[in-house]
């Protein structure tokens, strides 16, 4: 069973990584099967989304299957399927552990985290994506690890190519071409907070050198939820009278379930890894289907449970007592992807998984810092100077697992306004410096150009008359895609820029109210 579990872990990790790499534009506006399918099977995200937004995407009901499997077989998702759990296992194997098992009583912490998240979601505060293992893994890979991998591989092969050593280059170039067609992204992505998110991820993996599967044992809220389900599972572990209390099972237990202590056996912590069965020299351990209760009662402590619930409730006003939560306060640069729900509803659903950022073909979608408040940290924001919203692209809506970004048809998408372009006449070449420039109009993607020109005669420093075309923005046609800002030749601070005003998703964020 131990070998079967390792095979299962390897298969699901490979499937996850394959789908992750495939979650990228391949030249068509269609992704097929993105990695969000792992999120669709996540019952924690389903639960908190239903509690916070009173709605869930239909595909999320696949998570009921994961819950059902847990009710039958126990926490097999954690032990056999979870890709982050598999990575934790791999890192744990890098250290040779002493034969004495580490026995900490911190396992309750993950249940307090779960209670905190559930309590806050009841009051519409969606924070689960920060700690949910699947969301955390996808975000970390998308924003930090995968870009770092791309950069490293490209740097190595560029260095080899620059060496101009014919024999080596002739071998390296076909390999590089194969990698670009399979593992590497179409272009090198860059993200704000890439280093910070990467450090957090490596810290989580590094904790496995302190104790095996540290995250899974003590911090994972999804593991806590599945642990509660597993108390009712019908596949149970039992120990016969042949048990000699040698402690061999405790040394190999991945969940810290106290397998060597019959009266203190914790079924909620068992990952069903079967290590104890394989390690037992007396063959005293077995697994079978039964309704008999064989585990110790679960005691989280009434005061600590109440404290966790209270903390979740208090977090709601604590995070929202800031100007960004005021309906009349509009953050000019908070430009959401096309199809995004109204801001309050968007925050109730967004789980900060980062998939929309990964599929953005211009790299314009970036994780927020505090533009949306601490409640919206790591949610997507379009930064046109980094990359614009491609006119004929709907990929971000295709990968969003919770419906925070609606899936739009191309015909719907081109009509959605995410903002409005503004002109800084003090920096615009035709206005400020009497120099001809028509770049913003040339790149404007709308069928009838949202940027038009007014011909003017201006004088240069010598008094010579110069004919220039000064740009104007059509308030009705501009969709705020940001390509004008991205391509403006005034590169430090573009002479034309996009703000969120005029966005379709808001009834209040308008420039001219009488037009709507």
N, C-alpha and C positions, 0 to 999 in steps of 0.2 A: 504493500500500500504506500510505503514511503517513496518508492521509485515511481509509482503511478502518480502520486501527488507532484513530484518534481517534474514529471513529463507534462502534467496538466498545467502547472505554473508556467513552464517554458512555452507551451503552445499559446496560452492566453496572453502572455507578455508579447510574443511575436505578433499575434493578431492585433493587439493594441498598437504596437509600434508600426505595423504595416498600415493600419487604418490612419494613424496619426500622420505618417508621411504622405499618404494618399489624400489627406484633407488639405488640398491645395489646388489652385487653378491649373488645369492641364490644357489651357487654350480654349476651353468651352465654358459656358456659364452653367455648368452642371457638375456636381461633385460625386454623385453616386452614393457611396456608403462612407460618410465621414465618421471620425472617431467618437462623435457624440453618442453613438449607440451604447457605449459603456456608461455614459451618464443617464441614458434612458432606462438602464437597469438599476439605477441608484435609488433605493427607497427613501433615503434621508432627504435628498433633494425634492422628491415628490412630496414628502410630508411637509417640509417647510414651505414649499411653494404653494401648496393648498392652504396652509395656515395663513400665510402672509398675503397672498394675492387672491385666494379663494378660486383658484383656477390652475389647471395644469395641462400642458400639451398632451395630446392623445398618446403619443409614443411613450410618455413617461409612465403609463400604466403597465409597461413591460416590467417595471420595478416590482410589481406585484408578484411576478414570477420569481424574482430573487427572494422576496419575503417568503413565498410559499416553499421554495427549496430549503430555506433556513428552518422553517417550521417542521420540515421532514428530516433533514440531514444535519441540522445545526449550522455552525458558522463555517461552512465549507467555502463560502465566497471569500472569506478572509484567508483561509488556508490554501485554497486550490485555484482561485481565479484572480483576485485583486492584483493588478500590475504593480502598484506601489508596495504591497506586501511582499511580492516576489523580489523587487529591488532591495527591500529591507533584508530579506533572506540572503541575497547575494552579498551585500555589504557585510552582514554578520559573519559570513564564512571567511572573511579576510583575517579575522582574529582567532587565535587559538584560545579557547576558553578553558578555564580551570574546571575540574570535575565537579566542584561544589556549585550547586545552583544558586543564582542570585534570587533572593526572595524579598521583594519590596511590596509594600501595601499601597502602592500608588494607583492601582488599577481602577479605583473609584473615580479618579480625576476625569477620565473620559466620559463617565456618566454625568458628572457635573457639567462638563462642557456641552454634552447633549441636552441636558435640561435647560441650560442657559440659552442655547440656540432655539429650542422649541418655544420657550417662553417669550423670547424676543420676536420670533416669527408670528406668534399669535397677535402681537401688537404691530404687525406689518413691517418689522425690521428684518430684512433678509441678509443674514451674515454667514449663512452656512457655507457658501462657496469658498470662504477664506480657509476653512478647516476640513471640508469634505475631501477625502483622499483622491478621488477621481478628478474632481475639479482642480485640486491643488497640483496634481501631476500634470494634467494637460496644460494648465497655465505656466507651470515651471518649464516644461519642455518647449512650449510655444514661444515664450517671451525671453527665455534665457538659454537653456541647454542646447536646443536645436540651432539657434543663431550662432552660439559659440562653436558648436560642432561644424557648421558651415564655414565659419570664418577660419577655423583652424585648418580644415582640409584644403580650402582654397589657397590659404597662405603657404602651405607646404608645397602644393603642386605649382603655384606661381613661382616659388623660390627655385624649385627644380627646373622649371622652364627658363627662368632667368639665368641659371647656371650655364645654359647652352652646351651642356655635355651631351653630345649627340646620342650615344648609346642609352643613357639614362632617360633622356627626353623621349626617345622613340618608344620606350617601354611605358613611361609615366602618362603620356598623353592619351593612349587608348583607355587606361585605367580611369583617368580623370573624366573622360567622355562617358564611360559607363556609370560612374558615380553621379554625374550630372543628370543622367537619365533615370536614375533609380533613387538614390538616397538624398542628394542635395536639392535644395530649393531652387526655383527658377532664378531668383536673384538673392543676394545677401540681405537678410532682414536686419534692421536695427530698432531697438526699443528703449524707450525711457524706462528706468528702474530695472533694466535687465540684470545689472550686477546685484542689486538688492534682492530681487526675487530669486536669483541663482544662489546667493549666499544662504538664504532661508532654506532652500531645497537641499543644499549640501549639508546644512546643519542637521536637518531631519535625517538624512542618510548617515551622517556622522554619529548620531546618537546610538546607532546600532553597534558602534564600537565600545559604547558604555555598557549596553545590555542588548541582547538579541531582540530584534523587533520592538525596540523601545517605543516607537510611535504607535504601533498596533496595540501594545499592552496598555499604555498609559494615556494616550492623547487622542486617538482616532474616534470621532463621534459616530461615524458610520459603523465601526466595530461595536460601539456601545449599543446602538440601536439593534444591530443583528444579534448581539449578545442577549438582549431582552427577548427577542423572538426565539432564540435557541433554547431558552428555559422550557419551552413547550415542545421542543423537537421530540420525535419518536425514535430517532436513532440515538442510542445512549451508550455511554461507556460504563463498563462494569468490571469489578475486580473480584477474583475468586479468593477462597481461603488459602490458596497456595502462595499468596503474596508474602514475601519475606521482609518487606519494608526496607529493601536495600537502597532505595533512592535512585536507581538507574533511570526510572521514568522522569523524575524531577530534573535530571541533568539535561534531558533532551526535549523537554516540554517547551514549545514555542510561545505559548500564551500565558505562562505563569499561572496555570490553573490548579496548582498544588496536587498533582496526580498521585503523590506518594502519601497523602493524608486523606484517608477515607472520610473522616468526619468533616474535613475542611475542603473537600473537592468543589471547585467552582466551575460548573458547567457553562456559565456565561463566558468564561475566558478560554474555553477549549476551542482550538482552531481545527480540530479533527484532522490533524496532520498524521496521526497514526504512529508517531515516533515512539510513544510509550509502549505500544503493542509490539513493535519491532525490537525495542531495547530490553523488554522484560525477560530475564533469564529463566523465569519459572513459567512463562506463558500464562500468567495470571490475569492479563489484561485482555479484554475482548470488547467488541462493539456489536450491538444488535438492536433490533427494533423492540421497544417496550414502552409502556405507559407508566411504569413504576418510577417514582421519584427517588433518585439516588444521590442527589447533590445537596450541599448545605444551603440554607436559606440565604438570600441576598440582603445584606444590611448596608445601605448607603448612609445612614445617619439622618434622622429627621431634620435636624437643624441645618445640616449641610445641603440637603435637598431644597429646603425652604430658602436658604441663602442663595443657591444657584438660580432658583426661580426668580427671586427678588432682583438679583443682579441682571438677569435677562430683561426684566421689566424696566428697571432703572436705566438700562443702556439706551432705551428708546428715546426718552427726553434728553438724556445726556448727549447723544450724538446729533440730535436735531435742534438743539438750542444754539443755532448759529444762523447767520444771515442767509446762507444758501437754502435753508428750509423755508424761508418766507416766500409765499407765492408771488409777491410783487418784486422779488429780487431775481434778476436774470443774469446768469454768468455768460458774458458775451462769447467766450471761447469754448463753452461747453457744447460742442457740436457732436451730436450723437449720429450713429449710422442711420441710413435711410430705412424706414420701417420701424424705427424705435417707438415704443409706446410713450405716452405722456410721462414726464420725468418721475413723478411719484410712483406711478404704476410700473415704470421701467425698473426702478430700484427694488420694488417688491419681488421682481422676478429674476433679475440678472444675478447669476451665481459666479461671475468673474472667472469663468473657465478659460477665457482667452482664445477660444476657437475663432471668433470673428476677426481677431487681430491676425491670427495665423493665415487666414485665407484672403485677407485684404491684399490685392495684387499690386498695390502701390506702396504698401507699408505705412499708409496714412493713419490707420487705426492704432492707437497707443493706449496703454493703461493709464488711468487717471492717477493723480497724486491726491490732491485735496480739492480739485475743481468741482467735484460733486459732494464735498464733505467727506468725513471719514466713513460714512455709511456707503458711499459709492466708490471707495478705493478699489483700484484695479479694474473698474468697469471701463468700457471702450469710449474713447473720445477721438474725433478726427482732428488731426493737426495738419492742415493743408500744406504748410511749409515743408513738412516731411513727405507727405504724399496726399494726393487728391482722391476724391471719390470717383472711381471710373464710371462713366455715364451708362455703359451697358453691362453692368455687373450687379448681380443679386446674391453673391455667395454668402455674405454675412447673415442674411436671413435664412439661408438654407442650413447653416450649422448651429444656429442658436437653439439650445435644447429646451428652453423654458418659454419661448414665445416673447421674450423681452424685445426681440427684434422680429417683426413679422416677416414671414416668407412672402415676398412680392413677386409678381410676374414682371417681366421686363417692361410691359406696357404701363403697369402701375408704378414701377420704380422711377421712370423718367419724369413722372409728374409730381413726385414727392420733393418737397423743399426741406433741406436740412439747415439752411441759413441764407444769408444774403451778402453779396460782395459790396464792399465800400471802397471808395477811392480816396487816397491821401494826396491831395493836390500839392502839398509841400514836398512830396517825394517823387511824384509822377513826372517823368521826363517831359512830356508835351506841355504840362502845366507849369512846372517849376523851372525848367531849364531850356525851354524852347527847342527841345530835341525830338525829332519824330520817333514814335514807337507805337506799334500796333499789335504787340504780342498777345495781350489779354484778349483782344477780339479774335485773333487768329485761332487761339486754342479753345475758345468757348464752344462746348459740344452741343448746345441746344440747336434744333433744326433752324429756328429763327434766332439769330444771335441775341443773347441777353445783354451783350455789350455792343453799343453802337457809338458812332463818332459824330462829333460836331466840329466842322471845319472852322479854323480860326486863324487869324493873321496876328502874329506876335513879332516882337522885335528882339534881336539879340543884343549883346553888350555894345556892339558897334552901331546900333541903330538900324541894322539891316532887317527888312521885313522877311519873316519866315512863315511859310504855310505849314501848319501842323493839324493833326486830327486828335482832338481831345476826347478821351473816352467818357462814356456815360453808362450807367447801369439801369436796365429796364427792370423795375420792381416786380413786374408780373411774370417775366420770363426767367429770371435768375433763380436757380435751384440751390445755389450755395455749394456746388461740388468742390470748389476750391482750386481748380486747375489753373485759374488765372493767378492766384496767389503763388502756387507752386512754380509757375513758369515765368513769373515777373522777373525781368533782368535786374531790378534793384534787389539784390539777393540778401542783404543783411536784414532789412526790415522792409518787406515788399510794399510797393506803392499802392497795391490793391490787396485787400485782405477780406476774409470772410468772418462774419459773426453769426451767432445762432438766431438772430432776430429774423422773423418771417418763417420760422420752421413750421411745417405742416402739422406736427404733433401737438402744438400748443395753441390755445385760443387767446392767450394773453400776450405771448411774445410776438407782438406785431408792430410794424412801423406805421402802417396806415390802416387803422381799424375799419374805416368805411369801405375798404376794398374787399372785405371778407364777410 
